[in-house]
Amino acid sequence: MKHPGAPLTLSDLQTLKVYVDQGKEPWKSAYDQMASSYMSKLTYERYGPFAKVSRAPNENLQAWRNDMVAIWNLSRMWYFTRDDRYAEKAHEMLLAWATTQTEFSGRESMLDLGDYAYMFVGGADILRGAWSGWKEADTAIVKKYFKDVLMPAANPYGESSYGAANKGALALVALGLMAIYNDDLETLDKVVYQTRTLAHIGLRNSNDIGMLGDSLRDQGHAYGQFRSLTMLAEALWSQGIDIYSDLDNRLLAAGEYFARVNELVPTAALPFGTTDAYYTSDRTGHGWQGGGGGNVALTQIYGAYVLRKGLQAPFIAQRRLWMPVDGDSFMFLKDSDTSKATPPPALPIPSTTSITSGFSNADIGGASPAGAATYAAGKWNVAGAGWGIWGALDSCHFAYKAITGNGSIIAKVESLQNTHPSAMAGVMMRTSLDPGAPRAWMAINYKGEALQNMTKLAVYGGSNYANKVASSGPTYWVKLERIGNIITGYVSPDGTNWAATDVGRIDAPVPDTIYVGLVVTSVTNGTLNSSTFSNVQITGGDGGAPSVIPAAPAMLLASPGDGAVPLRWQASFGATSYTVKRSAFNGGPTTTIASGVTGSSYTDKSVINGTTYYYTVTATNSAGTSDNSPADSATPVRPMVNVATGGTANDSENNPANARNAFDQNSATQWFHTGVTGWLQYDLGHTEIVQRYTVTSFSDKVSRDPKNWQFQGSNNGATWTTLDTQSNQERFELKSYMVASPSSYRYYRLNITANNGDSKFTGLAEFGLFASKP
């Protein structure tokens, strides 16, 4: 494997050093921020090591955290300064922990390991791959530390038994980065496989429009899941493995969705979730500011898709205009990237097709009278008795097929006879037809609740996760899927937007063949319950059901690209293609711009920048075409270029060094002015027609933000023309102002006449000057 490469390569590090040495912004100011941390100093005094570290309950945890950050910082300080004292200090600290710590325990050990993996692995990999003082014996010691102490703590609950969404993604990134360092191809292959197949934590814990399992939980946890998957994808790319391409560039969709909702662009949400919870509405607060606004992951995503692959990411680009470039995120900031990687083989996801005949019937657990399953006109009617199927109960009618290898079944429960309040109809997988066999089911009860149960399977969270109400909303679609020894249960409102709410593992012996089908229990043994299923599909079905006109795509998102509008929509069950339509105004007559689209994304390149377009999508199959999806609009625009580079800054206190902080393209630094009025000036050194300017507030007191000002231009630095006047401005990360009558000037300044109430100081993070360029 390549070292360094977890996640940064030697080429990445070499470019960063050149930029820092040259004083190139924003790399230099971010490096200065990192270098100023006490965890980057030769005077840093380590807090450990300790033999035991634990999270939940916490024991010696903060000491471990501090020292892992210091290892990362000191390793980087060595690389940028080539002062061996930094490497020696990082080396001493890493080896001290590696030869002392024997245990990392606690219910949430994987959370810290995932959060800090790129630091302690990245620091170790810089020393190993670039510092001449590193020895092979050091590599062996650190590998043993990772293998024996940290890797087991990243996944303490057994194979594939990961916590949901954010929690599981953190486990995967920790395991993946340590596997790279350890040259452990077997573990890395497993991590790649799990990232691509486990639908409750990996890439498949997402839908077509880019929502993740934690997207409706809160924005912080959603970002944690997104950042972990992106950091892992970046580390894999450094090893030549491209999972960015998976699922129609799904990580790009996730990044755009996250950036869009937190840039406060009106965005509806679809029901979604994971094994922790299924969310039927968006309860989160948008405009999230934590974690630098998402700067690490969004910086990596921008590099992966925009720089490497030439795709557009309009909302990420918009968010990057104000995101701080801090002492961590600058390590992943690039202005070009020509590196290559190869997508892994196709995912082993089982396909399904309709079934009209071929189900066998079994009355399990003394269910009586005998049940039956009949098919007519696209629907299955299943009649069954039995005592119930919760927990130890296993008494029902089962209409099934034996499936060897990976398989799946989908069904919508259309009706359920009220033989008992706990009567159920749904889908089931079981290892045998014997009562009490290991099994999983997803079912709907008479109250319309989606229920889940896994009996005699290994489930993270135990019976509390395996047996519960998955959703109390209108989610009458249920699904089960077997991949290898993992069975996953899903719910959906529409048959495509599947949320994995239950995951279990079949432990040895794992049968080649399992039994998959429809289950009904009346919970009143002696009485049959007649239930109806539609849209039944199964692996190995006959495909004989008549096509039904698909529902309209549940959601469409349009993005304002440059000469293009990227579109994504949620797929419709049974659709074979989609038609994209566009209109000049909301609700106006539409024109078809694309038909026969087989995926759930399309980029409209037949647009004119500055014009607003409204889009809808329809779904089609042999039965006909759906109604229109909900509409969304976008106004493509050619981004202007910030020309405030290469010139000279100054302010009313004649403090150029302070003034430069407003022009370093880094909102992590601040122009801090003594006084409630004053001016901030930039000499371009040449004339430019500035058409737009931006003001970015700093993460300081709101009262210090500028409130009233004049934007002025000059060609001699003495005589000023007012180009724009603003008053009563309030805090926002970035505010943009168009110049009504732009003209050519060499000097531009912001003449602040009032702040938002502070009696002593005024400050801002960035002052941008934007002009159109070819």
C-alpha positions in Angstrom: 0.0 0.0 0.0 1.0 3.6 -0.5 2.6 5.5 2.4 1.8 8.2 3.2 -1.7 7.6 2.1 -4.0 7.5 5.0 -5.5 9.8 3.9 -2.8 12.2 2.4 -0.3 11.2 -0.2 3.3 12.4 -0.5 2.3 14.4 -3.5 -0.4 16.1 -1.4 2.1 17.0 1.3 4.7 18.3 -1.2 2.1 20.6 -2.8 1.0 21.9 0.6 4.6 22.6 1.7 5.2 24.6 -1.5 2.1 26.7 -1.0 2.9 27.4 2.7 6.5 28.2 1.9 5.3 30.6 -0.9 2.9 32.3 1.5 0.0 31.3 -0.8 -3.4 31.9 0.7 -5.5 30.6 2.3 -3.0 27.8 3.0 -0.5 30.0 4.7 -3.0 31.6 7.2 -4.4 28.2 8.0 -1.0 26.8 8.6 -0.2 29.7 10.9 -3.4 28.9 12.8 -2.3 25.3 13.2 1.3 26.3 14.1 0.0 28.6 16.9 -1.9 25.8 18.7 -0.2 24.7 21.9 -0.6 21.1 20.6 1.8 22.1 17.8 4.6 23.4 20.1 7.8 21.7 21.1 6.8 22.8 24.6 3.7 20.6 24.5 3.6 18.2 27.5 1.9 14.9 26.8 -1.0 13.8 29.0 -0.4 10.1 28.7 0.1 7.3 28.0 -2.3 5.2 30.0 -2.9 1.5 29.8 -6.7 1.9 29.6 -8.8 4.4 27.8 -12.6 4.3 27.7 -15.5 6.2 26.3 -18.9 5.8 27.9 -17.8 5.6 30.7 -15.0 8.0 30.1 -11.6 7.1 31.5 -8.3 8.9 30.4 -10.2 9.9 27.3 -9.3 13.5 27.1 -5.6 12.7 27.6 -5.7 10.3 24.7 -7.5 12.9 22.5 -5.1 15.6 23.3 -2.0 13.5 22.6 -3.5 12.1 19.3 -4.1 15.7 18.1 -0.5 16.6 19.1 0.9 13.6 17.2 -0.9 14.9 14.1 0.1 18.5 14.6 3.8 17.8 15.5 4.2 15.4 12.5 2.9 18.1 10.2 5.1 20.8 11.9 8.1 18.6 11.1 7.0 18.2 7.5 6.5 21.9 7.0 9.6 23.1 8.9 11.9 20.1 8.6 12.9 20.7 12.2 13.6 17.2 13.4 12.6 18.1 17.0 9.0 18.1 16.0 9.2 14.6 14.4 11.2 13.3 17.4 8.5 14.6 19.8 5.7 13.1 17.8 7.6 9.8 17.5 8.2 9.7 21.2 4.6 10.3 22.1 3.2 7.8 19.5 5.6 5.0 20.6 4.8 5.7 24.3 1.1 5.2 23.7 1.7 2.2 21.4 3.8 0.4 24.0 1.6 1.3 27.0 -2.0 1.3 26.0 -3.6 -2.2 26.1 -7.3 -1.4 26.2 -9.7 1.0 24.5 -13.2 0.2 25.9 -16.6 1.6 26.5 -19.9 1.6 24.7 -18.9 4.4 22.3 -15.2 3.6 21.7 -15.7 3.7 17.9 -16.8 7.3 18.0 -13.5 8.7 19.2 -11.5 6.3 17.0 -13.5 7.5 14.0 -13.2 11.2 14.9 -9.5 11.1 15.4 -8.4 8.4 12.9 -7.2 10.8 10.3 -5.1 12.5 13.0 -3.3 9.6 14.7 -3.1 7.5 11.5 -2.2 10.5 9.4 0.5 11.6 11.8 2.0 8.1 12.0 1.9 7.8 8.2 3.7 11.1 7.7 6.5 9.9 10.0 6.7 6.5 8.5 6.5 7.6 4.9 8.6 10.8 4.9 10.9 11.1 8.0 14.3 9.6 7.8 14.4 9.0 11.6 11.6 6.4 11.4 12.6 2.8 11.7 11.0 -0.5 10.6 10.8 -1.5 14.2 8.7 1.6 14.8 6.3 0.5 12.1 5.9 -2.9 13.6 5.2 -1.4 17.1 2.5 0.9 15.7 1.0 -1.8 13.6 0.6 -4.0 16.6 -0.9 -1.1 18.6 -3.5 -0.6 15.9 -4.2 -4.3 15.4 -4.4 -5.4 19.0 -5.8 -2.3 20.8 -7.5 0.2 18.5 -9.0 -1.9 15.7 -11.0 -4.2 18.0 -12.4 -1.1 19.8 -13.5 0.3 16.4 -15.9 -2.6 16.0 -16.5 -4.2 19.5 -19.9 -5.7 18.7 -18.9 -8.3 16.1 -18.8 -8.6 12.4 -21.0 -6.1 10.6 -22.7 -5.2 14.0 -22.2 -1.5 13.8 -24.2 1.3 15.3 -26.4 3.3 13.0 -25.5 5.9 10.5 -22.9 8.3 12.0 -21.8 5.7 14.6 -21.1 3.0 12.0 -19.5 5.3 9.5 -17.0 6.4 12.2 -16.2 2.7 12.8 -15.6 2.2 9.1 -13.3 5.1 8.7 -11.2 4.1 11.7 -10.9 0.6 10.5 -10.1 1.6 6.9 -7.4 4.1 7.8 -5.7 1.7 10.2 -5.9 -1.1 7.7 -4.1 1.0 5.2 -1.4 1.8 7.7 -1.1 -1.8 8.6 -0.9 -3.0 5.0 -3.8 -5.2 6.0 -5.4 -5.9 2.6 -7.9 -8.4 4.1 -9.3 -5.9 6.5 -9.3 -3.1 3.9 -11.2 -5.3 1.4 -13.8 -6.0 4.1 -14.2 -2.3 4.9 -14.7 -1.5 1.3 -17.2 -4.3 1.0 -19.1 -3.2 4.1 -19.0 0.5 3.1 -20.6 -0.4 -0.2 -23.2 -3.0 1.0 -24.3 -2.2 4.6 -27.4 -0.1 4.1 -27.6 1.2 7.6 -24.2 2.9 7.7 -22.4 3.0 4.4 -23.0 4.6 1.0 -26.4 2.8 0.7 -27.6 4.5 3.9 -28.7 7.3 1.5 -31.4 8.0 -1.0 -31.3 9.3 -4.6 -31.4 13.0 -3.7 -28.5 12.7 -1.2 -30.2 12.4 2.2 -28.2 10.2 4.7 -29.6 8.2 7.5 -28.9 11.0 10.0 -30.0 13.8 7.7 -33.3 14.2 9.6 -31.8 13.6 13.1 -29.7 16.8 13.3 -27.2 18.5 11.1 -24.2 17.7 13.3 -24.7 14.0 13.2 -25.5 14.1 9.5 -22.2 15.8 8.9 -20.4 13.3 11.1 -21.7 10.5 8.9 -20.9 12.4 5.7 -17.4 13.4 6.9 -16.5 9.8 7.9 -17.6 8.3 4.5 -15.8 11.1 2.6 -12.6 10.7 4.7 -12.7 7.0 4.0 -13.3 7.5 0.3 -10.4 9.9 0.1 -8.1 7.4 1.8 -9.2 4.7 -0.5 -8.6 7.0 -3.5 -5.0 7.4 -2.3 -4.8 3.6 -2.6 -6.2 3.6 -6.1 -9.8 2.6 -5.2 -12.6 4.9 -6.4 -15.8 4.6 -4.3 -16.7 8.2 -5.1 -18.3 6.8 -8.3 -20.7 4.5 -6.5 -24.4 4.9 -6.8 -24.3 7.7 -9.4 -21.8 9.8 -7.5 -23.7 9.4 -4.3 -21.3 11.3 -2.1 -21.6 14.3 -4.4 -25.3 14.1 -3.9 -24.9 13.9 -0.1 -22.5 16.9 -0.1 -24.8 19.0 -2.3 -27.9 18.2 -0.1 -26.0 19.0 3.1 -24.7 22.3 1.7 -28.1 23.2 0.2 -30.1 22.8 3.4 -27.4 24.6 5.5 -27.1 27.4 3.0 -30.8 28.0 3.9 -32.1 27.2 0.4 -35.7 26.0 0.7 -35.5 22.2 0.6 -38.2 19.7 1.2 -37.4 16.4 2.9 -38.4 12.8 2.3 -39.0 10.3 5.1 -35.7 8.5 5.8 -33.6 7.1 8.6 -31.7 4.2 9.9 -31.6 1.5 12.6 -31.7 4.2 15.3 -34.8 6.0 14.1 -37.0 6.4 11.1 -37.9 10.1 10.6 -41.1 11.1 8.7 -40.3 14.9 8.7 -37.3 17.2 9.0 -37.0 18.2 12.6 -33.5 19.6 12.2 -32.3 23.2 12.3 -30.8 24.4 9.1 -27.9 26.8 8.8 -25.5 24.6 10.8 -22.2 26.3 11.8 -20.4 23.5 13.7 -17.3 21.9 12.4 -16.3 24.9 10.4 -19.6 24.7 8.5 -18.5 21.3 7.2 -15.2 22.5 5.8 -13.2 19.3 5.9 -15.6 17.0 4.1 -16.9 19.6 1.7 -13.3 20.5 0.8 -12.6 16.9 0.1 -15.8 16.4 -1.9 -15.1 19.5 -4.0 -11.6 18.2 -4.8 -12.9 14.7 -5.6 -15.7 15.7 -7.9 -15.1 19.2 -9.2 -11.3 19.1 -9.6 -10.8 15.4 -10.4 -13.9 14.5 -12.2 -14.9 17.8 -13.8 -18.5 17.7 -12.3 -20.3 20.7 -10.8 -21.2 21.2 -7.2 -23.0 24.5 -7.0 -24.1 24.5 -3.4 -20.8 23.3 -2.1 -19.1 26.0 -4.2 -21.5 28.6 -2.6 -20.7 27.4 0.9 -17.0 27.4 0.3 -17.1 31.1 -0.3 -17.3 31.7 3.4 -16.2 28.5 5.1 -13.2 29.0 7.3 -10.0 27.3 6.2 -8.6 26.1 9.5 -5.6 24.2 10.8 -7.1 20.9 9.7 -9.1 21.6 6.6 -6.2 23.3 4.7 -4.6 19.9 4.5 -7.3 18.8 2.1 -7.6 22.0 0.1 -6.5 21.8 -3.5 -6.6 24.0 -6.6 -6.0 21.1 -9.0 -5.8 17.3 -8.8 -5.0 14.9 -11.7 -4.7 11.7 -9.6 -6.5 8.6 -10.7 -8.3 5.7 -9.1 -10.4 2.8 -10.4 -13.9 1.9 -9.3 -14.1 -1.5 -7.6 -16.2 -4.3 -9.2 -20.0 -3.9 -9.3 -21.9 -4.2 -6.0 -23.4 -7.7 -5.2 -26.9 -6.1 -4.6 -29.6 -8.7 -5.4 -32.1 -7.6 -8.0 -35.8 -8.4 -7.9 -38.6 -8.8 -10.4 -42.3 -9.5 -10.1 -43.7 -12.9 -9.2 -47.1 -14.3 -10.3 -46.7 -17.9 -9.4 -44.3 -20.4 -7.8 -44.8 -19.7 -4.1 -45.0 -22.7 -1.9 -47.1 -22.6 1.2 -46.4 -23.6 4.8 -48.4 -23.3 8.0 -45.8 -22.8 10.7 -46.1 -23.3 14.4 -49.5 -25.0 14.5 -51.2 -22.3 12.5 -54.7 -23.6 11.7 -56.8 -23.8 9.5 -54.5 -24.1 6.6 -53.8 -20.9 4.8 -53.3 -20.2 1.1 -51.8 -17.7 -1.3 -53.4 -16.7 -4.6 -52.5 -14.3 -7.3 -54.8 -12.2 -9.5 -54.6 -8.9 -11.4 -51.3 -7.8 -10.0 -52.0 -8.6 -6.4 -51.4 -11.5 -4.0 -54.0 -12.5 -1.5 -52.6 -14.4 1.5 -54.8 -16.0 4.1 -53.2 -17.2 7.3 -53.9 -18.1 10.9 -51.5 -18.5 13.8 -50.8 -17.2 17.2 -48.4 -14.4 16.1 -44.8 -14.0 15.2 -43.3 -11.7 17.8 -40.2 -13.0 19.6 -40.6 -16.6 20.7 -43.9 -16.9 18.8 -43.6 -18.3 15.4 -47.1 -19.2 14.2 -48.2 -18.0 10.8 -48.9 -18.8 7.2 -45.8 -18.4 5.0 -45.9 -18.2 1.1 -42.3 -18.7 0.1 -39.6 -19.4 -2.4 -36.3 -21.1 -1.6 -33.5 -18.8 -2.7 -29.8 -19.8 -2.8 -27.3 -17.0 -2.3 -28.1 -13.4 -2.1 -31.8 -12.4 -2.4 -34.4 -9.9 -1.7 -38.2 -9.4 -1.5 -40.3 -6.3 -1.7 -44.0 -5.8 -1.1 -46.6 -3.2 -0.4 -49.3 -4.2 2.1 -52.5 -3.0 0.6 -55.0 -4.4 3.1 -55.1 -6.3 6.3 -58.1 -8.0 7.8 -58.9 -7.0 11.4 -58.9 -10.4 13.0 -56.9 -9.0 16.0 -55.3 -5.6 16.8 -51.9 -7.3 16.5 -52.6 -9.2 13.2 -49.8 -8.6 10.8 -48.9 -9.0 7.1 -45.5 -8.5 5.6 -42.3 -10.2 4.3 -40.2 -12.8 6.0 -36.8 -14.6 5.6 -35.9 -17.7 7.6 -33.2 -20.3 7.6 -35.6 -23.2 7.7 -39.4 -23.9 7.9 -39.0 -25.4 11.4 -40.8 -23.4 14.1 -38.3 -21.2 16.0 -35.8 -21.1 13.2 -33.6 -18.0 12.9 -35.6 -15.5 11.0 -36.4 -11.8 10.1 -39.6 -10.2 9.2 -40.9 -6.7 8.3 -44.7 -6.3 8.6 -47.6 -3.9 8.9 -50.2 -4.2 11.6 -53.9 -3.2 11.6 -52.9 0.3 13.1 -50.7 0.9 10.1 -47.5 0.6 12.0 -44.4 -0.9 10.4 -43.0 -3.5 12.7 -39.7 -5.4 12.6 -38.4 -8.5 14.2 -35.2 -10.5 14.1 -35.1 -13.7 16.1 -31.9 -15.7 16.8 -29.9 -13.3 14.7 -27.0 -11.2 16.0 -28.3 -7.6 16.1 -26.4 -4.5 17.3 -28.4 -3.1 20.2 -29.9 -6.5 21.0 -33.7 -7.1 21.2 -34.4 -3.3 21.6 -33.2 -2.8 18.0 -34.3 -6.2 16.6 -37.9 -5.9 17.8 -39.7 -2.6 17.6 -42.1 -0.3 15.7 -40.0 0.9 12.8 -42.5 3.6 11.8 -45.9 4.7 12.8 -46.4 6.7 9.6 -47.8 5.7 6.2 -45.0 3.4 5.2 -46.8 0.4 3.9 -43.8 -0.8 1.7 -41.6 -3.4 3.4 -38.4 -5.2 2.2 -35.9 -7.8 3.3 -32.5 -8.4 1.7 -29.9 -11.0 2.3 -26.3 -10.3 1.3 -23.9 -13.0 2.5 -24.7 -13.6 6.2 -26.4 -10.2 6.7 -30.2 -9.7 6.5 -31.5 -6.1 6.3 -35.0 -5.0 6.9 -36.4 -1.8 5.2 -39.4 0.5 5.2 -40.4 2.9 2.5 -43.2 5.3 1.7 -42.9 4.7 -2.1 -40.9 1.5 -2.9 -37.6 3.3 -3.8 -36.7 5.5 -0.8 -35.7 2.5 1.4 -34.5 3.2 4.9 -32.7 0.3 6.6 -34.2 0.0 10.0 -33.2 -3.5 11.1 -29.9 -5.4 10.4 -29.0 -8.8 11.7 -26.3 -11.4 11.1 -26.8 -15.1 10.6 -24.0 -16.8 12.6 -22.5 -20.2 11.6 -23.7 -22.4 10.1 -24.8 -20.0 7.4 -27.1 -21.8 5.0 -26.7 -21.5 1.3 -30.4 -21.5 0.9 -33.0 -19.5 2.9 -36.7 -19.2 2.6 -38.1 -15.9 1.4 -41.7 -14.8 1.1 -45.0 -13.3 2.3 -46.2 -13.8 5.9 -49.6 -13.4 7.5 -50.7 -14.1 11.0 -54.2 -13.6 12.3 -53.1 -13.7 16.0 -56.4 -15.5 16.5 -55.5 -19.1 15.7 -58.5 -20.9 14.3 -59.4 -17.9 12.2 -57.9 -17.0 8.8 -56.8 -13.4 8.2 -57.0 -12.4 4.5 -54.5 -9.8 3.5 -53.6 -8.3 0.2 -50.1 -7.4 -1.2 -49.3 -5.4 -4.3 -46.0 -4.7 -6.1 -44.5 -8.0 -4.9 -41.1 -8.5 -6.3 -38.5 -11.2 -5.4 -35.1 -12.4 -6.6 -35.7 -15.0 -9.2 -39.3 -13.9 -9.9 -41.0 -14.6 -13.2 -41.6 -11.0 -14.2 -45.2 -11.8 -15.2 -47.1 -9.1 -13.4 -48.7 -6.4 -15.5 -47.0 -3.0 -15.5 -48.7 -0.2 -13.5 -48.2 3.4 -14.3 -45.5 4.6 -11.9 -46.0 7.3 -9.3 -44.5 10.7 -9.9 -40.9 11.1 -8.5 -41.4 12.2 -4.9 -38.8 14.9 -5.0 -36.7 16.9 -7.5 -33.7 19.1 -6.7 -32.2 21.6 -9.2 -28.8 23.3 -8.7 -27.5 26.6 -10.1 -24.4 25.5 -12.0 -22.3 27.5 -14.5 -23.9 27.1 -17.9 -25.7 24.0 -16.5 -28.4 22.9 -14.1 -27.6 19.6 -12.4 -30.8 17.7 -11.5 -31.4 14.8 -9.1 -34.7 13.2 -8.3 -36.0 10.3 -6.2 -36.7 7.3 -8.4 -40.2 5.9 -8.9 -41.0 2.3 -8.3 -41.4 0.4 -11.6 -40.2 3.2 -13.8 -38.0 2.3 -16.7 -37.1 5.8 -17.8 -37.7 9.5 -17.0 -38.6 12.6 -18.9 -37.2 16.0 -17.9 -39.3 19.0 -18.6 -38.6 22.7 -18.3 -40.6 25.9 -18.2 -39.8 29.6 -18.1 -42.0 30.3 -15.0 -43.5 28.4 -12.2 -46.5 26.4 -13.4 -46.0 27.6 -17.0 -46.1 25.5 -20.2 -43.2 22.9 -20.3 -40.8 21.8 -22.9 -39.2 18.3 -22.9 -35.5 18.7 -22.7 -34.6 15.0 -22.2 -36.4 11.7 -22.5 -35.4 8.1 -22.0 -33.2 9.0 -19.0 -32.6 5.7 -17.2 -31.0 7.0 -14.0 -32.2 9.5 -11.5 -30.0 12.4 -12.4 -29.5 14.7 -15.4 -27.6 17.9 -16.2 -29.3 20.4 -18.3 -26.6 22.2 -20.4 -29.0 24.0 -22.7 -29.3 27.0 -20.4 -28.3 30.6 -20.4 -26.6 32.0 -17.3 -28.7 34.5 -15.4 -32.0 33.0 -16.5 -34.3 31.1 -14.1 -35.6 27.8 -15.1 -38.3 25.6 -13.6 -38.1 21.8 -13.8 -40.3 18.8 -13.4 -39.7 15.1 -14.1 -42.1 12.3 -15.0 -41.6 8.5 -14.8 -42.5 6.1 -17.5 -42.9 2.4 -18.1 -44.9 0.2 -20.6 -48.1 1.1 -18.8 -47.8 4.8 -19.2 -46.3 8.0 -17.7 -46.7 9.4 -14.3 -47.9 12.9 -13.3 -45.2 15.6 -12.8 -42.9 15.5 -9.8 -42.9 18.5 -7.5 -41.1 21.4 -9.3 -37.8 23.0 -8.4 -36.0 26.0 -10.0 -32.5 27.2 -10.5 -30.7 30.2 -12.0 -27.4 29.1 -13.5 -24.7 31.6 -13.1 -21.0 32.0 -14.1 -19.1 32.6 -10.9 -17.2 35.8 -10.7 -13.6 35.8 -9.7 -12.3 37.4 -6.4 -9.7 39.8 -7.7 -8.5 40.9 -4.3 -5.3 38.9 -4.6 -1.7 39.9 -5.2 -2.3 43.5 -4.2 -1.8 45.6 -1.0 -4.2 45.9 1.9 -4.5 48.8 4.4 -6.9 50.3 6.9 -7.7 53.5 8.7 -5.2 52.5 11.5 -2.4 52.1 8.9 -2.0 48.5 9.8 -1.4 46.5 6.6 -0.8 43.2 8.5 -4.1 43.4 10.2 -5.9 44.5 7.0 -4.4 41.6 5.1 -6.5 39.2 7.2 -9.6 40.4 5.4 -8.1 39.5 2.0 -6.5 36.1 2.7 -9.6 34.2 1.4 -9.9 32.6 4.8 -12.7 33.4 7.2 -10.8 31.8 10.0 -8.8 35.0 10.3 -10.1 38.4 11.3 -9.6 42.1 10.5 -9.9 43.4 14.1 -10.3 47.2 14.2 -10.2 49.4 17.2 -13.1 51.8 16.9 -16.8 51.7 15.8 -16.0 53.4 12.5 -13.1 53.0 10.0 -12.2 51.9 6.6 -10.6 48.8 5.0 -8.9 49.3 1.7 -7.3 47.2 -1.1 -5.0 48.4 -3.8 -5.2 45.9 -6.7 -2.2 47.4 -8.4 -4.2 47.6 -11.6 -7.7 48.6 -12.6 -10.7 46.2 -12.4 -14.4 46.5 -12.9 -15.7 45.1 -9.6 -19.4 44.1 -10.1 -20.0 42.5 -6.8 -18.5 42.6 -3.3 -18.9 40.4 -0.3 -18.6 40.9 3.4 -18.1 37.8 5.7 -18.7 38.2 9.4 -16.2 36.7 11.8 -17.2 34.2 14.6 -16.9 37.0 17.2 -19.4 39.1 19.0 -22.4 40.1 16.7 -22.1 43.6 18.0 -18.7 44.0 16.3 -20.1 43.2 12.8 -20.3 46.2 10.4 -23.9 47.6 10.2 -23.7 50.7 8.0 -21.1 51.4 5.3 -20.2 52.8 1.9 -18.5 50.8 -0.8 -16.1 53.1 -2.7 -13.7 53.1 -5.6 -10.8 55.3 -6.5 -8.0 55.5 -9.1 -5.6 57.5 -6.9 -6.3 56.4 -3.4 -7.4 59.9 -2.4 -10.5 60.8 -4.3 -13.3 58.3 -3.7 -16.6 57.5 -5.5 -19.3 55.8 -3.6 -20.6 52.8 -5.5 -23.0 51.3 -3.0 -24.4 52.2 0.4 -25.8 49.8 3.0 -27.4 50.2 6.4 -28.9 48.1 9.1 -27.0 45.0 8.0 -27.1 42.0 10.4 -24.9 39.0 10.8 -24.7 36.3 8.2 -21.7 34.1 7.2 -21.4 35.8 3.8 -23.4 38.7 2.3 -23.1 39.6 -1.3 -23.9 43.0 -2.8 -24.1 43.9 -6.5 -22.7 47.2 -7.7 -25.4 49.0 -9.6 -23.1 51.0 -11.9 -19.7 49.4 -11.9 -16.7 51.2 -13.4 -13.0 50.6 -13.5 -11.0 51.4 -10.4 -7.6 50.5 -8.9 -8.5 51.0 -5.2 -11.6 49.8 -3.4 -12.6 50.3 0.2 -15.3 49.6 2.7 -15.9 52.8 4.7 -17.7 51.6 7.8 -19.8 54.3 9.5 -21.4 52.1 12.3 -21.2 48.7 13.8 -23.9 46.7 15.5 -23.5 48.2 18.9 -20.0 47.4 20.3 -18.5 50.5 21.9 -14.9 49.7 21.2 -14.2 47.3 18.3 -15.3 46.4 14.8 -14.3 43.4 12.8 -14.9 41.1 9.9 -13.5 38.0 8.4 -13.3 38.6 4.7 -13.9 41.5 2.2 -14.2 40.1 -1.4 -14.0 42.0 -4.7 -15.5 40.1 -7.6 -15.2 40.7 -11.3 -16.3 38.8 -14.4 -13.5 36.9 -16.1 -13.4 34.9 -19.3 
